[in-house]
Amino acid sequence: MDDSHRENVVMHMDMPGTSTTAGGSVEGNFHPSDKHTISFRTDYFHNQVLAEMTMYPEGGSSMYMQTWPASGRSDVGFYLNDVYKITRSTQLFINGRVDWANTTLQEGFGMDQLQVFYPNVQSGYQQITGTF
């Protein structure tokens, strides 16, 4: 965001930011028998972000901060659905999903800024989540 062309702005602020996202997925199903269907899906994405802000107060020094420090997140997930036909009108569904996520925060200005409020912030964090 650049407000340099707006009227009646008390303090001019530049707020540039970038975000890059890429990913993909694969899904399919197979039938081991007439009564049994298994479906699956696996997906992956990676997101890289950075958002900054510079304020220019009239008659003062400019002030800089990162509103979203340089960071990234990668996530890979796997979903499985198993359907078993017990009778014509009764089916048993069993499904679940597991994800592995890796979040990174680049060392430097953004991390220094976060450490003021979160002294134990780390440059990397991994998490495994799942549902059944």
C-alpha atoms as a printed R data frame, in Angstrom:
    type eleno elety resid chain resno       x       y      z
1   ATOM     1    CA   MET     A     1   0.000   0.000  0.000
2   ATOM     2    CA   ASP     A     2   1.301   3.444 -0.883
3   ATOM     3    CA   ASP     A     3  -0.715   6.406  0.382
4   ATOM     4    CA   SER     A     4   1.551   9.096 -1.091
5   ATOM     5    CA   HIS     A     5  -1.195  10.257 -3.472
6   ATOM     6    CA   ARG     A     6  -4.049  10.373 -0.966
7   ATOM     7    CA   GLU     A     7  -5.283  13.704  0.313
8   ATOM     8    CA   ASN     A     8  -5.441  14.689  3.988
9   ATOM     9    CA   VAL     A     9  -3.002  12.069  5.218
10  ATOM    10    CA   VAL     A    10  -1.665  12.902  8.668
11  ATOM    11    CA   MET     A    11   1.416  10.698  8.229
12  ATOM    12    CA   HIS     A    12   2.637   9.211  4.969
13  ATOM    13    CA   MET     A    13   3.214   5.446  5.194
14  ATOM    14    CA   ASP     A    14   4.577   3.012  2.645
15  ATOM    15    CA   MET     A    15   3.438  -0.556  3.278
16  ATOM    16    CA   PRO     A    16   4.869  -2.876  0.617
17  ATOM    17    CA   GLY     A    17   4.576  -6.625  0.926
18  ATOM    18    CA   THR     A    18   5.154  -9.788 -1.032
19  ATOM    19    CA   SER     A    19   3.712 -13.261 -0.862
20  ATOM    20    CA   THR     A    20   4.608 -16.256 -2.988
21  ATOM    21    CA   THR     A    21   2.656 -19.484 -2.838
22  ATOM    22    CA   ALA     A    22   3.113 -22.718 -4.774
23  ATOM    23    CA   GLY     A    23   1.802 -26.205 -4.333
24  ATOM    24    CA   GLY     A    24   0.001 -29.139 -5.796
25  ATOM    25    CA   SER     A    25  -2.100 -32.178 -5.057
26  ATOM    26    CA   VAL     A    26  -2.760 -35.716 -6.230
27  ATOM    27    CA   GLU     A    27  -5.884 -37.720 -5.538
28  ATOM    28    CA   GLY     A    28  -7.393 -40.998 -6.565
29  ATOM    29    CA   ASN     A    29  -9.293 -44.047 -5.495
30  ATOM    30    CA   PHE     A    30  -9.303 -47.770 -5.988
31  ATOM    31    CA   HIS     A    31 -11.703 -50.639 -5.365
32  ATOM    32    CA   PRO     A    32 -10.106 -53.698 -3.770
33  ATOM    33    CA   SER     A    33 -13.513 -55.427 -3.957
34  ATOM    34    CA   ASP     A    34 -17.154 -54.727 -4.871
35  ATOM    35    CA   LYS     A    35 -17.870 -53.736 -1.274
36  ATOM    36    CA   HIS     A    36 -14.710 -51.772 -0.609
37  ATOM    37    CA   THR     A    37 -13.599 -48.308 -1.891
38  ATOM    38    CA   ILE     A    38 -10.465 -46.483 -0.764
39  ATOM    39    CA   SER     A    39  -9.881 -42.829 -1.682
40  ATOM    40    CA   PHE     A    40  -6.749 -40.793 -1.020
41  ATOM    41    CA   ARG     A    41  -5.435 -37.291 -1.448
42  ATOM    42    CA   THR     A    42  -2.002 -35.851 -0.820
43  ATOM    43    CA   ASP     A    43  -1.182 -32.196 -1.109
44  ATOM    44    CA   TYR     A    44   1.692 -29.797 -0.572
45  ATOM    45    CA   PHE     A    45   2.097 -26.033 -0.437
46  ATOM    46    CA   HIS     A    46   4.826 -23.551  0.378
47  ATOM    47    CA   ASN     A    47   4.185 -19.900  1.211
48  ATOM    48    CA   GLN     A    48   6.838 -17.190  1.623
49  ATOM    49    CA   VAL     A    49   5.819 -13.735  2.961
50  ATOM    50    CA   LEU     A    50   7.256 -10.348  3.899
51  ATOM    51    CA   ALA     A    51   5.390  -7.134  4.721
52  ATOM    52    CA   GLU     A    52   7.069  -3.877  5.739
53  ATOM    53    CA   MET     A    53   6.001  -0.426  6.812
54  ATOM    54    CA   THR     A    54   7.878   2.851  6.793
55  ATOM    55    CA   MET     A    55   6.234   5.889  8.394
56  ATOM    56    CA   TYR     A    56   7.347   9.395  7.507
57  ATOM    57    CA   PRO     A    57   6.211  11.825 10.216
58  ATOM    58    CA   GLU     A    58   6.287  15.477  9.228
59  ATOM    59    CA   GLY     A    59   9.381  17.081 10.727
60  ATOM    60    CA   GLY     A    60  10.684  13.802 12.185
61  ATOM    61    CA   SER     A    61  12.786  10.800 11.348
62  ATOM    62    CA   SER     A    62  11.301   7.936  9.383
63  ATOM    63    CA   MET     A    63  10.281   4.834 11.320
64  ATOM    64    CA   TYR     A    64  10.567   1.299  9.923
65  ATOM    65    CA   MET     A    65   9.074  -1.994 11.019
66  ATOM    66    CA   GLN     A    66   8.141  -5.327  9.534
67  ATOM    67    CA   THR     A    67   4.416  -5.900  9.921
68  ATOM    68    CA   TRP     A    68   4.878  -9.505  8.766
69  ATOM    69    CA   PRO     A    69   8.499 -10.615  9.196
70  ATOM    70    CA   ALA     A    70  10.176 -12.611  6.425
71  ATOM    71    CA   SER     A    71   8.815 -16.082  7.026
72  ATOM    72    CA   GLY     A    72   7.650 -19.186  5.273
73  ATOM    73    CA   ARG     A    73   5.474 -22.210  5.772
74  ATOM    74    CA   SER     A    74   5.557 -25.582  4.065
75  ATOM    75    CA   ASP     A    75   2.840 -28.141  4.607
76  ATOM    76    CA   VAL     A    76   2.394 -31.664  3.284
77  ATOM    77    CA   GLY     A    77  -0.751 -33.630  4.041
78  ATOM    78    CA   PHE     A    78  -2.225 -37.029  3.367
79  ATOM    79    CA   TYR     A    79  -5.929 -37.959  3.528
80  ATOM    80    CA   LEU     A    80  -7.358 -41.486  3.379
81  ATOM    81    CA   ASN     A    81 -11.033 -42.501  3.230
82  ATOM    82    CA   ASP     A    82 -12.141 -46.122  3.450
83  ATOM    83    CA   VAL     A    83 -15.771 -47.033  2.663
84  ATOM    84    CA   TYR     A    84 -16.995 -50.559  3.284
85  ATOM    85    CA   LYS     A    85 -20.528 -51.582  2.218
86  ATOM    86    CA   ILE     A    86 -21.914 -53.851  4.930
87  ATOM    87    CA   THR     A    87 -25.367 -54.143  3.327
88  ATOM    88    CA   ARG     A    88 -27.165 -52.246  0.561
89  ATOM    89    CA   SER     A    89 -28.263 -49.562  3.016
90  ATOM    90    CA   THR     A    90 -25.404 -49.663  5.551
91  ATOM    91    CA   GLN     A    91 -21.872 -48.438  5.005
92  ATOM    92    CA   LEU     A    92 -18.916 -48.030  7.303
93  ATOM    93    CA   PHE     A    93 -16.766 -44.918  6.737
94  ATOM    94    CA   ILE     A    94 -13.303 -44.621  8.224
95  ATOM    95    CA   ASN     A    95 -11.147 -41.646  7.318
96  ATOM    96    CA   GLY     A    96  -8.288 -39.580  8.581
97  ATOM    97    CA   ARG     A    97  -5.771 -36.942  7.684
98  ATOM    98    CA   VAL     A    98  -2.252 -36.175  8.835
99  ATOM    99    CA   ASP     A    99  -0.287 -32.984  8.097
100 ATOM   100    CA   TRP     A   100   3.313 -32.029  8.685
101 ATOM   101    CA   ALA     A   101   3.982 -28.292  8.730
102 ATOM   102    CA   ASN     A   102   7.313 -26.483  8.914
103 ATOM   103    CA   THR     A   103   7.299 -22.768  9.718
104 ATOM   104    CA   THR     A   104  10.463 -20.677  9.375
105 ATOM   105    CA   LEU     A   105  11.288 -17.152 10.457
106 ATOM   106    CA   GLN     A   106  14.356 -15.521  8.958
107 ATOM   107    CA   GLU     A   107  16.955 -14.140 11.324
108 ATOM   108    CA   GLY     A   108  17.327 -10.373 11.322
109 ATOM   109    CA   PHE     A   109  15.137  -7.336 11.796
110 ATOM   110    CA   GLY     A   110  11.782  -9.138 11.927
111 ATOM   111    CA   MET     A   111  12.939 -11.698 14.463
112 ATOM   112    CA   ASP     A   112  14.575  -8.998 16.601
113 ATOM   113    CA   GLN     A   113  11.282  -7.101 16.546
114 ATOM   114    CA   LEU     A   114   9.258 -10.167 17.626
115 ATOM   115    CA   GLN     A   115  11.686 -11.006 20.439
116 ATOM   116    CA   VAL     A   116  10.632  -7.828 22.217
117 ATOM   117    CA   PHE     A   117   7.185  -9.365 22.820
118 ATOM   118    CA   TYR     A   118   8.094 -13.074 22.535
119 ATOM   119    CA   PRO     A   119  11.583 -13.547 24.018
120 ATOM   120    CA   ASN     A   120  11.586 -17.297 23.294
121 ATOM   121    CA   VAL     A   121  10.651 -17.030 19.595
122 ATOM   122    CA   GLN     A   122  12.600 -19.481 17.455
123 ATOM   123    CA   SER     A   123  13.596 -19.409 13.796
124 ATOM   124    CA   GLY     A   124  11.863 -22.706 13.050
125 ATOM   125    CA   TYR     A   125   8.865 -24.639 14.213
126 ATOM   126    CA   GLN     A   126   7.572 -28.043 13.113
127 ATOM   127    CA   GLN     A   127   4.167 -29.456 13.842
128 ATOM   128    CA   ILE     A   128   2.329 -32.692 13.073
129 ATOM   129    CA   THR     A   129  -1.460 -32.640 13.234
130 ATOM   130    CA   GLY     A   130  -4.025 -35.265 12.470
131 ATOM   131    CA   THR     A   131  -7.668 -36.223 12.555
132 ATOM   132    CA   PHE     A   132  -9.372 -39.593 12.515
